[in-house]
Amino acid sequence: MANPVIIGQPGPNQFGYLAGYQDQQIEVYAPTLYTAKQAAVAHFQPSKKTLGELWVVLAARVDLTPVVHTADN
């Protein structure tokens, strides 16, 4: 598997996010979800028609502890 694309760097006030579009995935370090999504849009450059296929989720807190997403019933 190829090395993952990483946008930004971990640091103070930088959360870790995972972003994906179609079959591609990247890591983004940004202070907010909004700025992480902007970086993902700039990287993937989806058309307006397929912009809804782009996703961004929180993966690590500022102190780099992982965030686990679960489905609660």
C-alpha positions in Angstrom: 0.0 0.0 0.0 1.3 3.5 -0.9 2.1 6.0 1.8 -0.9 8.0 2.9 -1.3 11.6 1.9 -1.0 13.9 4.9 -2.1 17.5 4.8 -0.9 19.8 7.6 1.0 18.8 10.7 0.1 17.7 14.2 0.5 20.6 16.7 -1.2 22.8 19.1 -4.9 23.2 18.3 -4.6 20.8 15.4 -7.1 17.9 15.4 -6.6 14.8 13.2 -9.2 14.1 10.6 -9.7 11.4 8.0 -11.1 12.4 4.6 -12.2 10.4 1.7 -13.6 10.7 -1.8 -14.6 7.7 -4.0 -11.8 5.1 -3.4 -9.2 7.6 -2.0 -8.4 8.5 1.6 -6.2 11.2 3.2 -5.2 12.5 6.6 -5.8 16.1 7.5 -4.6 18.1 10.5 -6.7 21.2 11.0 -8.2 23.3 13.9 -11.8 22.7 12.9 -13.9 20.3 10.8 -14.7 23.1 8.4 -11.1 23.8 7.6 -10.4 20.1 7.3 -13.2 19.8 4.8 -11.9 22.8 2.8 -8.5 21.1 2.6 -10.1 17.9 1.5 -12.1 19.7 -1.2 -8.9 21.5 -2.4 -7.1 18.1 -2.6 -9.7 16.0 -4.3 -11.3 18.7 -6.4 -14.7 17.0 -6.7 -17.3 18.4 -9.1 -20.4 20.0 -7.6 -22.4 17.0 -8.7 -20.2 14.6 -6.7 -19.3 16.9 -3.7 -21.7 14.9 -1.5 -19.5 11.8 -1.9 -16.7 13.6 0.0 -16.5 12.7 3.8 -14.5 14.0 6.7 -14.5 12.5 10.2 -12.6 13.3 13.4 -9.9 10.7 14.0 -7.6 12.2 16.8 -7.9 14.9 19.4 -5.4 17.7 19.9 -3.3 15.5 22.2 -3.3 12.8 19.4 -5.5 10.4 21.4 -7.6 8.4 18.9 -11.4 9.0 18.6 -13.5 5.8 18.3 -16.8 6.2 16.5 -19.5 3.6 17.5 -23.1 3.0 16.5 -25.2 3.3 19.7 -28.6 1.7 19.7 
